Structures are given as structure tokens and as C-alpha cells.
Amino acid sequence: MICAPRANSPLFESPRGFFLWKRSGKTISYELIGEGGEYRVLELSYRDMRQTVELEATQPFYGGLRWWWRCPACDARAAKLYMLPRCYQFKCRVCHDLSYESAQNSGAFYYRLFKMQAARLGVSSHFIREAVRAGHNSSGYTVKSMEAVPVPLLDKSDG
């Protein structure tokens, strides 16, 4: 997951750098594309994947700028983009069909219902739960806190 940059983000310190996932140590390199410090496109590179993602700025009522990603798949404004295992494409939560883990675990009532339905049908409660989940979240993945941190690469000539 990469979060949209804030106004004082290290992402804007240098036109090149990488996102670092603290848990796994994996990196994805980036290059900001634009002229005169007006960056609106970010090119991401990971293994054989190259993807461009647009940035959009809005002005909140309290002043300053709020940056957003434009989802490459649906062009919607998103605060976070996700790359699933073996997918190698950044997309928003909706396009990847992600749900929040808390939404999946929030119902002891439903688990009792799954057990009763499974007993009635002669199958496992896991089978019933997965059948219901497949109807609501076809990817099977949940949103977890695997946030990447942008690390700028400073040219030696910059200081």
C-alpha cells in the first residue's frame, strides 16, 4: 500500500527514490515526471512492472494542499493504492475488491448462523462462510497496515 503524499512529504524532495516497506524490506522505485517542480505523474518500477500513476491536488478549506492518487484502473481519486501479491499493479481498494478485516471479523452472530446452516446442509461451517465471502469479496484479501515509506534519492551534486 502506498499513501498519497502530504505537502511536506519526502516524496517531493527528489524526483527519484523508492518506497520502502518496513516489514518486508521490499522496495519499489519511483520517478516523478513534471517540469519546474510541478509533479503530476509518478512512474513506479517493480521487477518487470512499470506503471504510471497520476497525482491530483485539492485545496482543503483550512488551507494548503491535499494530494491524491488517481487510480490507474478506474481513474477515481484515492488516498491509498494497493498492490496485491502476484498482481504487480497498483489500484484502489475498490478495483482490487478489498474489504477491511474488521468488517469480516465483526459478527459472532453470523458465525453461529454459519454453523447452524452448515449442520442443516451437512457441510462445514468454513464452506458456508467462504461461500458467503465469495459473494461479497471475490479477491479474498483484506486491507492491512502494510504502508510504504517514500525514500528520496538525493543526487551527490545536490549537496
ABEGO torsion letter per residue (X at the ends): XBBBBBAABAAAABABEBBBBAAAGBBBBBBBBEBGGBBABBBBBBEABBBBBBBBBBBBAAEEBBBBBBBAAAGBBBABBBBBBGAGBBBBAAAAGBBBAAAAABBAAAAAAAAAAAAAAGBBAAAAAAAAAAAABAAGBBBBBBBBBBBBBBBAAAX
